[in-house]
Amino acid sequence: MRVTSSMMLASTLRDLNSSLGRLQKTQTQLSTGRRITKASDDPTGTANAMLIRKQLNRLDQRSRSLADAAGWLETADSKLTSGLEVLARAKEIAVRAANSGGLADGNARLAMATELRSIRADMLALSNSTYGTRSIFNGTATGATYSAAGAYLGNSAPVIRDIGPMNNLAVNITGPQVFGVAGGPVGDMFEVLERLATAVSGGNDAAIAAEHANLDNATQVMAAATVDIGSRAATLDGMRSRALDEDLRLRTELSGIEETDLASALITEKAQENSYQAALQVAAKILPPSLLDYLH
């Protein structure tokens, strides 16, 4: 086959354009830091990157759910711990009131009864604690958890949060689970504190002893609720740790697919630049002279 000057010129220009295109692609990877700038750069890598991004989006949603669950449980744990400290003071008063010497003075009895009712009011305020705009002890109901009279206004429904694949966690605990069930011979914590205050103010030793025992039982109920919340928080901490590990793994994998290996790209870019410069020099010798070369 006869090789003409035009064929040689076309072939040389085509090779130069290909060489320049490869160089420009590598330089783009270096300037952007990304190995894949469009799907055609690596169809398989693009598909894998899209799958990983989808997993990261799901993980991001779960991380927000985990953070919300952690905030809910931390708030409940803080409130219950404070409640146990308040009840410890109520027990001190009950012990002091059981001492016949302490009951000899009517003013002393009145002062102790007043403090017990103040503790009851503190516990009612604690029962209406919120996380954000939600009451933490009233199930899924809205508004206050307990009325000023001590009536429970919530429900028994759980508040569920997604904490892992096919894994949900109830982050709430209801008023009756914390403060006891109203009515009956014992009643809830608010009824116990009111009856104890009445017994102390009246100097009724038998009633003081009975309500002291009921107060201990109510304290045990709250302590059990605190342990339950702590157990759920420990489970949640483990799930949050695993979610962070999974997020790191996915982002590392995505980086390996999409991002440029700078060291390798720099070596490639230098080699392509040298190749292109050499091709230009060869082309300058191969391409036939034009009429302009003879015009001076």
C-alpha positions in Angstrom: 0.0 0.0 0.0 1.3 3.4 -1.0 1.8 5.7 2.0 1.2 9.3 1.1 2.1 12.5 2.9 -1.5 13.2 3.8 -1.8 9.7 5.3 1.3 10.3 7.4 0.1 13.7 8.5 -3.3 12.3 9.5 -1.8 9.4 11.4 0.8 11.6 13.2 -1.9 14.2 14.2 -4.2 11.4 15.5 -1.4 9.9 17.6 -0.5 13.4 18.9 -4.1 14.0 19.9 -4.4 10.7 21.6 -1.2 11.3 23.6 -2.4 14.8 24.5 -5.7 13.4 25.6 -4.1 10.9 27.9 -1.9 13.7 29.4 -4.9 16.0 29.9 -6.9 13.2 31.6 -4.0 12.6 34.1 -3.6 16.3 34.7 -7.3 16.5 35.4 -7.1 13.7 37.9 -4.2 15.5 39.7 -6.0 18.9 39.7 -9.3 17.5 41.0 -8.0 14.7 43.1 -10.5 12.3 41.6 -9.8 9.3 39.4 -13.4 9.2 38.2 -14.9 12.4 36.9 -17.5 10.9 34.7 -19.1 7.4 34.4 -17.2 6.5 31.2 -13.9 6.8 33.1 -14.6 3.6 34.9 -18.2 2.1 34.5 -17.6 -0.6 37.1 -16.0 1.7 39.6 -18.9 4.2 39.1 -21.4 1.5 39.8 -19.5 0.4 43.0 -19.2 4.0 44.1 -23.0 4.6 43.7 -23.7 1.5 45.8 -21.3 2.6 48.5 -22.9 6.1 48.5 -26.3 4.5 48.9 -25.0 2.6 51.9 -23.5 5.7 53.4 -26.8 7.6 53.1 -28.6 4.8 55.0 -25.8 4.8 57.6 -26.1 8.6 57.9 -29.8 8.3 58.6 -29.1 5.6 61.2 -26.4 7.7 62.8 -29.0 10.5 63.3 -31.4 8.0 64.8 -28.6 6.7 67.1 -27.7 10.2 68.2 -31.4 10.9 69.0 -31.7 7.7 70.9 -28.6 8.5 72.9 -29.8 11.9 73.8 -33.2 10.5 74.9 -31.5 7.9 77.1 -28.9 10.3 78.6 -31.7 12.7 79.5 -33.7 9.9 81.2 -30.7 8.6 83.1 -29.8 12.1 84.3 -33.3 12.7 85.6 -33.6 9.3 87.3 -30.3 9.8 89.0 -31.4 13.1 90.3 -34.7 11.6 91.4 -32.9 8.9 93.5 -30.9 11.6 95.2 -34.1 13.5 96.1 -35.7 10.2 97.4 -32.6 9.6 99.6 -33.4 12.9 101.3 -37.0 11.8 101.8 -35.8 8.6 103.4 -33.6 10.7 105.8 -36.7 12.6 106.9 -38.7 9.4 107.3 -36.0 7.9 109.6 -35.8 11.1 111.6 -39.6 11.3 111.9 -39.7 7.7 113.1 -37.7 8.8 116.1 -40.1 9.7 118.9 -37.9 12.5 120.1 -38.2 14.1 116.7 -42.0 13.9 116.8 -42.3 15.6 120.2 -42.3 19.0 118.8 -45.2 20.0 116.5 -43.3 22.6 114.6 -40.6 20.1 113.8 -43.2 17.6 112.5 -44.7 20.4 110.4 -41.3 21.4 108.9 -40.6 17.8 108.0 -44.0 17.3 106.4 -43.6 20.5 104.5 -40.2 19.3 103.1 -41.7 16.0 102.1 -44.4 17.8 100.2 -41.7 19.9 98.6 -40.0 16.7 97.6 -43.2 15.4 96.1 -43.5 18.6 94.0 -39.9 18.1 92.9 -40.7 14.6 91.8 -43.7 15.8 89.9 -41.6 18.3 88.1 -39.0 15.6 87.3 -41.8 13.4 86.0 -42.6 16.0 83.3 -39.0 16.2 82.1 -38.6 16.6 78.3 -36.1 15.8 75.6 -36.4 18.5 73.1 -40.1 19.1 72.9 -41.1 15.5 73.9 -41.9 14.4 77.4 -39.7 11.4 78.2 -42.0 9.5 80.5 -45.4 9.6 78.9 -45.0 7.1 76.1 -46.1 8.5 72.7 -48.6 11.0 74.2 -48.2 14.7 73.9 -48.2 17.3 76.6 -47.5 16.8 80.3 -46.8 13.3 81.8 -48.4 14.0 85.2 -51.0 16.5 86.3 -50.5 18.7 89.4 -52.6 16.2 91.4 -50.3 13.3 90.3 -52.5 11.7 87.7 -50.7 10.0 84.8 -51.6 11.5 81.5 -49.5 9.4 79.1 -49.8 6.0 77.6 -47.8 2.8 77.6 -46.6 2.9 73.9 -42.9 2.5 73.3 -40.8 5.1 71.4 -38.8 3.2 68.9 -35.5 4.1 67.2 -33.7 2.3 64.4 -30.2 1.4 65.8 -29.0 -1.2 63.3 -30.0 -3.4 60.4 -33.2 -5.2 61.5 -32.6 -3.9 65.0 -34.8 -1.4 66.9 -34.6 -0.1 70.4 -37.3 1.3 72.7 -35.7 4.4 74.2 -38.4 5.5 76.5 -39.7 4.3 79.9 -43.2 5.3 81.1 -44.3 7.0 84.2 -45.8 4.0 85.9 -42.5 2.1 85.3 -40.6 4.8 87.1 -42.9 6.1 89.7 -45.2 3.2 90.3 -48.9 2.5 89.6 -51.4 4.8 91.2 -54.3 3.4 93.3 -54.4 0.3 95.4 -53.1 -0.2 99.0 -49.6 1.2 98.0 -50.1 3.5 95.1 -47.4 5.4 93.2 -44.6 7.5 94.6 -46.6 10.7 94.7 -49.3 9.0 96.9 -46.7 7.5 99.2 -45.0 10.9 99.7 -48.3 12.6 100.4 -49.3 9.9 102.9 -45.9 10.0 104.6 -46.2 13.8 104.9 -49.6 13.4 106.5 -48.4 10.7 108.9 -45.4 12.8 109.9 -47.4 16.0 110.5 -49.9 13.9 112.6 -47.2 12.1 114.6 -48.7 8.6 113.6 -45.8 6.2 114.2 -47.5 3.2 112.6 -48.4 5.1 109.5 -44.9 6.5 109.3 -43.4 3.0 109.5 -45.7 1.7 106.8 -45.1 4.6 104.4 -41.4 4.4 105.1 -41.5 0.8 103.8 -43.6 1.9 100.8 -41.0 4.7 100.1 -38.3 2.1 100.0 -40.3 0.1 97.5 -40.9 3.1 95.4 -37.2 3.9 95.5 -36.4 0.4 94.3 -38.8 0.8 91.4 -37.0 3.9 90.3 -33.6 2.3 90.8 -34.7 -0.6 88.6 -35.8 1.8 85.9 -32.4 3.5 86.1 -30.6 0.2 85.7 -32.9 -0.6 82.7 -32.0 2.8 81.1 -28.3 2.2 81.7 -28.5 -1.2 80.1 -30.1 0.2 77.0 -27.5 3.0 76.9 -24.7 0.4 77.0 -26.3 -1.4 74.0 -26.6 1.8 72.2 -23.0 2.7 72.8 -21.9 -0.5 71.1 -24.2 0.1 68.1 -22.8 3.7 67.7 -19.2 2.4 67.8 -20.0 -0.2 65.1 -21.7 2.4 63.0 -18.6 4.7 63.2 -16.4 1.7 62.2 -18.7 0.9 59.2 -18.8 4.6 58.1 -15.0 4.7 58.2 -14.8 1.4 56.2 -17.2 2.6 53.5 -15.5 6.0 53.1 -12.1 4.3 52.8 -13.5 2.0 50.2 -15.1 4.9 48.3 -11.9 6.8 48.4 -10.0 3.9 46.9 -12.5 3.8 44.0 -12.9 7.5 43.3 -9.8 9.4 44.5 -6.5 9.7 42.7 -3.4 8.0 43.8 -1.2 11.1 43.7 2.1 9.4 43.7 1.2 7.1 40.9 -0.6 9.8 38.9 2.5 12.1 39.2 4.7 9.4 37.7 2.2 8.7 35.0 1.8 12.4 34.2 5.6 12.9 33.9 5.9 9.9 31.6 3.0 11.0 29.4 4.5 14.5 29.2 7.9 13.2 28.1 6.2 11.0 25.6 4.2 13.8 24.2 7.2 16.1 23.9 9.1 13.3 22.1 6.2 12.8 19.8 6.1 16.5 18.9 9.8 16.4 18.1 9.5 13.4 15.9 6.4 14.9 14.2 8.3 18.0 13.4 10.9 16.0 11.5 8.4 13.7 9.7 5.8 16.2 8.6 6.5 17.5 5.0 7.6 21.1 4.6 5.0 23.6 3.3 5.4 26.5 0.9 5.7 28.8 3.9 9.0 27.2 4.9 10.5 28.7 1.7 9.1 32.2 2.2 11.5 34.5 4.0 
